[in-house]
Amino acid sequence: MLAPAYPWWIFARTLGLAFLGGLIAQTLHLPLPWLLGALLPCALLRLRGVRLGSPPFAQAAGQWVIGTALGMYFTPSVLLRVGDWAPWIALAVLWSFALGGFLSWALVRWGRADPATAYWSGPIGAAAEMVLQGERAGARVDLVAAAHSLRLLLVVILVPLVYDRLGLHGSDRYLTGARTVELTGLLVLVTITVGAALLLRRLRGPNPWMLGSLVGALALTGSGNLASALPAWVSPLGQLLIGISLGGRFGPGFFARAPRFLAVVGVVTLGALASSAGLAALIGWAAQIPLATIVLATAPGGIAEMCLTAQALQLGVPVVTAFHATRVVALLLVVQGGWVRSRQWLARVRAPDPA
């Protein structure tokens, strides 16, 4: 998010603003009230140059909350079903690669970006890793970060609001492996998930606090040893911290930095949302997965945001998690090799002559 060198009162002001925004959003019955209630005011104030920041551990804490909560849905019976979804997950992964490739092409063709910046701005998912790898490849880091931030902002605002407007919620057949809080079981859950996150971080794995805690909670739940749920206040806290993190990606002059580049990102993202919904309808019909659930599973958003939406609206959380987690892992396995093969192709793409 923002530099952690800010004084404590900046942190306090940011958390207070996010909490107030969450309360207002909850009063207005907005979907994902603690995420959107924190994201929107933080983003708007950052665009106006107001100094905001959160403690350096806040984003990691929010990701731990989300990963742990999601892993608790993978009971033994759910794990038996994951294999049934494998062909459709593979199709969705290939589709996300195609969307990312098209965005990269469009950013060179219409956004007048250089090949490295366009390539690392295109992939859907693992935004932080794309920025880091883009920097190593010589991309313009500010534009890569801006592209992923704008895509996430559009998806995380539009999808929950459309779902809320259409009344799409409450069709989830899946429940967590434990539904009451038990102190000893909670301590075991925290120890295992934090330990798994720290191990993945030490191994320099991607998004360790979310994926590590997800694997830890999944292992505990899938083995039938989950003895405690998370306290009710933990999920809203995770939403709030993620909302602050997303809002903090913006700053003065964000949209003026490269308007043509960001316009291409925005238009392609909207097209990706619509076309992904069409693919979701096909998968949902063939795999007998509810349409509202599979649209979230194939949407071009981040794993945290889409899975939070599924959890808040009670829409097939394990399905959405399995699709997005697989996409992230597959992306990280192929993205570096893809750059080696794609840079010459992107270099041959010509921007149109200015009128």
C-alpha positions as CSV (number, residue, x, y, z in Angstrom):
1,M,0.0,0.0,0.0
2,L,1.6,3.3,1.0
3,A,5.0,3.7,2.6
4,P,4.9,2.4,6.2
5,A,7.0,5.3,7.4
6,Y,3.9,7.4,8.1
7,P,3.3,8.4,11.7
8,W,0.8,6.5,13.8
9,W,-1.9,9.1,13.5
10,I,-2.0,8.6,9.7
11,F,-2.7,4.9,10.4
12,A,-5.3,5.8,12.9
13,R,-7.0,8.2,10.6
14,T,-7.1,5.7,7.7
15,L,-8.5,2.9,9.9
16,G,-11.1,5.3,11.3
17,L,-12.1,6.5,7.9
18,A,-12.4,2.9,6.6
19,F,-14.5,1.9,9.7
20,L,-16.8,4.8,9.2
21,G,-17.2,4.0,5.5
22,G,-18.0,0.4,6.4
23,L,-20.7,1.5,8.8
24,I,-22.2,3.8,6.2
25,A,-22.1,1.1,3.5
26,Q,-23.7,-1.4,5.9
27,T,-26.4,1.0,6.8
28,L,-27.1,1.5,3.1
29,H,-27.1,-2.3,2.6
30,L,-24.4,-2.2,0.0
31,P,-22.8,-5.6,-0.9
32,L,-19.5,-6.3,0.7
33,P,-20.0,-3.2,2.9
34,W,-16.7,-3.4,4.8
35,L,-14.7,-3.8,1.6
36,L,-16.4,-1.2,-0.5
37,G,-17.0,1.1,2.4
38,A,-13.2,1.2,3.0
39,L,-12.1,1.1,-0.6
40,L,-14.2,4.0,-2.0
41,P,-13.4,6.7,0.5
42,C,-9.8,5.8,0.7
43,A,-9.4,5.8,-3.1
44,L,-11.3,9.1,-3.5
45,L,-9.2,10.8,-0.8
46,R,-6.0,9.5,-2.2
47,L,-6.9,10.8,-5.6
48,R,-7.3,14.2,-4.0
49,G,-3.8,13.9,-2.4
50,V,-4.9,13.2,1.2
51,R,-2.2,11.3,3.1
52,L,-3.5,7.9,4.1
53,G,-1.7,4.7,5.0
54,S,-2.2,1.5,7.0
55,P,0.2,-0.4,9.2
56,P,2.6,-2.6,7.2
57,F,1.0,-5.8,8.6
58,A,-2.6,-4.8,7.7
59,Q,-2.6,-6.2,4.1
60,A,-1.0,-9.5,5.3
61,A,-3.6,-9.8,8.1
62,G,-6.4,-9.2,5.7
63,Q,-5.1,-11.9,3.3
64,W,-4.6,-14.3,6.2
65,V,-8.3,-13.8,7.2
66,I,-9.5,-14.4,3.7
67,G,-7.3,-17.4,3.0
68,T,-8.2,-19.1,6.3
69,A,-11.9,-18.5,5.9
70,L,-11.9,-19.9,2.4
71,G,-9.9,-23.0,3.3
72,M,-12.6,-23.9,5.9
73,Y,-15.1,-24.7,3.1
74,F,-13.0,-27.6,1.8
75,T,-14.6,-30.4,3.8
76,P,-13.8,-34.1,2.7
77,S,-17.0,-34.2,0.6
78,V,-16.1,-31.0,-1.2
79,L,-12.6,-32.2,-1.9
80,L,-14.1,-35.3,-3.6
81,R,-15.9,-33.0,-6.0
82,V,-12.9,-30.9,-7.0
83,G,-11.8,-33.5,-9.5
84,D,-15.2,-33.1,-11.3
85,W,-14.5,-29.4,-11.8
86,A,-11.0,-30.0,-13.3
87,P,-11.9,-29.8,-17.0
88,W,-13.9,-26.6,-16.5
89,I,-11.2,-25.1,-14.3
90,A,-8.6,-25.8,-17.1
91,L,-10.9,-24.1,-19.7
92,A,-11.3,-21.1,-17.4
93,V,-7.6,-20.9,-17.0
94,L,-7.0,-20.9,-20.7
95,W,-9.7,-18.3,-21.2
96,S,-8.0,-16.0,-18.7
97,F,-4.7,-16.4,-20.5
98,A,-6.4,-15.4,-23.8
99,L,-7.9,-12.4,-22.1
100,G,-4.6,-11.3,-20.7
101,G,-2.9,-11.8,-24.1
102,F,-5.6,-9.7,-25.8
103,L,-5.2,-6.9,-23.2
104,S,-1.4,-6.9,-23.8
105,W,-1.9,-6.7,-27.6
106,A,-4.5,-3.9,-27.2
107,L,-2.1,-1.9,-24.9
108,V,0.5,-1.9,-27.6
109,R,-1.9,-1.4,-30.5
110,W,-4.1,1.2,-28.9
111,G,-2.5,2.3,-25.6
112,R,0.9,2.9,-27.2
113,A,2.7,1.0,-24.5
114,D,6.0,-0.7,-24.9
115,P,6.0,-4.5,-25.1
116,A,7.3,-5.1,-21.6
117,T,4.8,-2.7,-20.0
118,A,1.9,-4.1,-22.1
119,Y,2.8,-7.8,-21.4
120,W,3.0,-7.5,-17.6
121,S,-0.1,-5.3,-17.5
122,G,-2.2,-8.0,-19.2
123,P,-2.2,-11.1,-17.0
124,I,-5.3,-11.6,-14.9
125,G,-4.4,-12.3,-11.3
126,A,-1.3,-12.1,-9.0
127,A,-1.1,-8.3,-9.5
128,A,1.7,-7.8,-7.0
129,E,3.8,-10.5,-8.6
130,M,3.2,-9.0,-12.1
131,V,4.5,-5.6,-10.9
132,L,7.6,-7.2,-9.4
133,Q,8.4,-9.3,-12.5
134,G,7.6,-6.4,-14.8
135,E,10.1,-4.3,-13.0
136,R,12.8,-6.9,-13.7
137,A,11.8,-7.0,-17.3
138,G,12.2,-3.3,-17.8
139,A,8.5,-2.4,-17.8
140,R,7.1,0.9,-16.6
141,V,6.2,-0.2,-13.1
142,D,3.8,2.8,-12.5
143,L,1.7,1.8,-15.5
144,V,1.7,-1.9,-14.7
145,A,0.5,-1.2,-11.2
146,A,-2.1,1.3,-12.6
147,A,-3.4,-1.3,-15.0
148,H,-3.9,-4.0,-12.4
149,S,-5.3,-1.5,-9.9
150,L,-7.9,-0.1,-12.4
151,R,-9.0,-3.6,-13.4
152,L,-9.5,-4.7,-9.8
153,L,-11.3,-1.5,-9.0
154,L,-13.8,-2.0,-11.8
155,V,-14.4,-5.6,-11.1
156,V,-14.7,-5.3,-7.3
157,I,-17.2,-2.5,-7.6
158,L,-19.3,-3.6,-10.6
159,V,-19.7,-7.3,-9.9
160,P,-21.1,-7.1,-6.3
161,L,-23.3,-4.1,-7.2
162,V,-24.8,-6.0,-10.2
163,Y,-25.3,-9.1,-8.1
164,D,-27.0,-7.1,-5.4
165,R,-29.3,-5.4,-8.0
166,L,-30.3,-8.7,-9.4
167,G,-30.8,-10.3,-6.0
168,L,-28.2,-13.1,-6.7
169,H,-27.3,-14.5,-3.3
170,G,-28.0,-17.3,-0.9
171,S,-27.8,-20.3,-3.2
172,D,-24.6,-21.8,-1.7
173,R,-25.0,-25.5,-0.8
174,Y,-21.6,-25.5,1.0
175,L,-20.9,-24.9,4.7
176,T,-17.7,-24.5,6.6
177,G,-16.2,-27.5,8.4
178,A,-17.0,-25.9,11.8
179,R,-19.7,-23.4,12.7
180,T,-19.0,-22.6,16.4
181,V,-15.9,-21.0,18.0
182,E,-14.0,-23.2,20.3
183,L,-10.8,-21.8,21.9
184,T,-8.5,-24.7,21.6
185,G,-9.6,-25.5,18.1
186,L,-9.2,-21.8,17.2
187,L,-5.6,-21.7,18.5
188,V,-4.8,-24.8,16.4
189,L,-6.3,-23.2,13.3
190,V,-4.4,-20.0,13.8
191,T,-1.1,-21.8,14.5
192,I,-1.4,-24.0,11.4
193,T,-2.5,-21.3,9.0
194,V,0.1,-18.7,10.2
195,G,2.8,-21.4,10.1
196,A,1.8,-22.4,6.5
197,A,1.8,-18.7,5.4
198,L,5.3,-18.1,7.0
199,L,6.6,-21.3,5.4
200,L,5.4,-20.2,1.9
201,R,6.8,-16.7,2.5
202,R,10.2,-18.2,3.4
203,L,10.0,-20.3,0.2
204,R,9.3,-17.0,-1.6
205,G,6.0,-18.3,-2.9
206,P,3.3,-16.0,-4.4
207,N,0.8,-14.2,-2.1
208,P,2.0,-16.3,0.9
209,W,-0.4,-14.9,3.5
210,M,-3.5,-15.8,1.5
211,L,-2.4,-19.0,-0.4
212,G,-0.4,-20.3,2.6
213,S,-3.3,-19.8,5.1
214,L,-5.7,-21.3,2.5
215,V,-3.6,-24.4,2.2
216,G,-3.2,-24.7,6.0
217,A,-7.0,-24.3,6.6
218,L,-7.8,-26.6,3.7
219,A,-5.5,-29.3,5.1
220,L,-7.1,-29.1,8.5
221,T,-10.6,-29.0,7.2
222,G,-10.1,-31.7,4.5
223,S,-8.7,-34.1,7.1
224,G,-11.7,-33.7,9.3
225,N,-9.8,-32.1,12.1
226,L,-11.2,-28.6,12.0
227,A,-12.6,-27.9,15.5
228,S,-13.5,-24.2,15.5
229,A,-14.9,-21.5,13.2
230,L,-13.5,-18.0,13.1
231,P,-15.2,-15.4,15.3
232,A,-17.9,-13.5,13.4
233,W,-16.0,-10.2,13.5
234,V,-13.0,-11.6,11.7
235,S,-14.5,-11.6,8.2
236,P,-15.6,-7.9,8.2
237,L,-12.1,-7.0,9.5
238,G,-10.5,-8.9,6.6
239,Q,-12.8,-7.0,4.1
240,L,-11.9,-3.7,5.7
241,L,-8.1,-4.3,5.5
242,I,-8.3,-5.5,1.9
243,G,-10.4,-2.4,1.0
244,I,-7.8,-0.1,2.5
245,S,-5.1,-1.9,0.6
246,L,-7.0,-1.5,-2.7
247,G,-7.9,2.1,-2.1
248,G,-4.3,2.9,-1.3
249,R,-3.2,2.0,-4.8
250,F,-4.5,5.3,-6.1
251,G,-2.9,8.7,-5.8
252,P,-3.0,12.3,-7.2
253,G,-2.9,12.3,-11.0
254,F,-3.7,8.6,-11.3
255,F,-6.1,9.0,-14.3
256,A,-4.0,11.8,-15.9
257,R,-0.8,9.7,-15.9
258,A,-1.6,7.9,-19.1
259,P,-5.2,8.4,-20.1
260,R,-5.1,6.5,-23.4
261,F,-3.4,3.5,-21.7
262,L,-5.9,3.4,-18.8
263,A,-8.8,3.9,-21.2
264,V,-7.8,0.7,-23.0
265,V,-7.5,-1.1,-19.7
266,G,-11.0,0.0,-18.7
267,V,-12.7,-0.9,-22.0
268,V,-11.0,-4.3,-22.3
269,T,-11.9,-5.1,-18.6
270,L,-15.6,-4.3,-19.3
271,G,-15.4,-6.5,-22.4
272,A,-13.7,-9.2,-20.4
273,L,-16.4,-9.2,-17.8
274,A,-19.1,-9.6,-20.4
275,S,-17.4,-12.3,-22.4
276,S,-16.4,-14.2,-19.2
277,A,-20.1,-14.2,-18.2
278,G,-20.8,-15.8,-21.6
279,L,-18.2,-18.5,-21.0
280,A,-19.6,-19.0,-17.5
281,A,-23.1,-19.6,-18.9
282,L,-21.6,-22.4,-21.1
283,I,-19.7,-24.0,-18.2
284,G,-22.6,-23.6,-15.8
285,W,-24.9,-25.4,-18.2
286,A,-22.4,-28.2,-18.9
287,A,-21.2,-28.7,-15.4
288,Q,-24.5,-28.1,-13.6
289,I,-23.0,-25.2,-11.5
290,P,-25.3,-22.3,-10.7
291,L,-24.8,-19.4,-13.0
292,A,-24.2,-16.8,-10.3
293,T,-21.4,-18.9,-8.8
294,I,-19.6,-19.7,-12.1
295,V,-19.7,-16.1,-13.2
296,L,-17.7,-15.2,-10.1
297,A,-15.4,-18.1,-10.7
298,T,-14.5,-16.9,-14.2
299,A,-14.6,-13.1,-13.6
300,P,-11.4,-11.2,-14.4
301,G,-10.9,-10.1,-10.8
302,G,-8.4,-11.1,-8.0
303,I,-8.8,-14.2,-5.9
304,A,-9.3,-12.3,-2.7
305,E,-12.0,-10.0,-4.1
306,M,-14.0,-12.6,-6.0
307,C,-13.8,-15.2,-3.2
308,L,-14.9,-12.5,-0.7
309,T,-17.9,-11.7,-2.9
310,A,-18.8,-15.4,-3.1
311,Q,-18.5,-15.7,0.7
312,A,-20.5,-12.6,1.4
313,L,-23.3,-13.5,-1.0
314,Q,-23.2,-17.2,-0.1
315,L,-22.5,-18.4,-3.7
316,G,-20.4,-21.6,-4.0
317,V,-17.3,-20.5,-2.2
318,P,-15.3,-23.7,-2.8
319,V,-16.1,-23.5,-6.5
320,V,-15.0,-19.9,-6.8
321,T,-11.9,-20.5,-4.7
322,A,-10.8,-23.6,-6.7
323,F,-11.1,-21.8,-10.0
324,H,-9.2,-18.6,-8.9
325,A,-6.5,-20.4,-6.9
326,T,-5.7,-22.7,-9.8
327,R,-5.6,-19.7,-12.2
328,V,-3.1,-17.9,-10.0
329,V,-0.8,-21.0,-9.7
330,A,-1.0,-21.7,-13.5
331,L,-0.3,-18.1,-14.3
332,L,2.8,-17.9,-12.1
333,L,4.1,-21.2,-13.7
334,V,3.8,-19.9,-17.3
335,V,4.1,-16.1,-17.2
336,Q,7.9,-15.9,-17.3
337,G,8.2,-18.3,-20.2
338,G,5.3,-16.5,-21.9
339,W,7.3,-13.2,-21.8
340,V,10.3,-14.9,-23.5
341,R,8.0,-16.0,-26.3
342,S,5.8,-13.0,-26.5
343,R,8.1,-10.0,-26.5
344,Q,9.1,-10.3,-30.2
345,W,5.5,-10.7,-31.2
346,L,4.4,-7.7,-29.2
347,A,7.3,-5.7,-30.6
348,R,5.9,-6.3,-34.1
349,V,2.5,-4.9,-33.2
350,R,2.2,-1.4,-34.6
351,A,0.2,1.4,-33.0
352,P,-2.1,3.2,-35.4
353,D,-0.8,6.4,-36.8
354,P,-2.3,9.4,-35.0
355,A,-5.0,11.2,-36.9
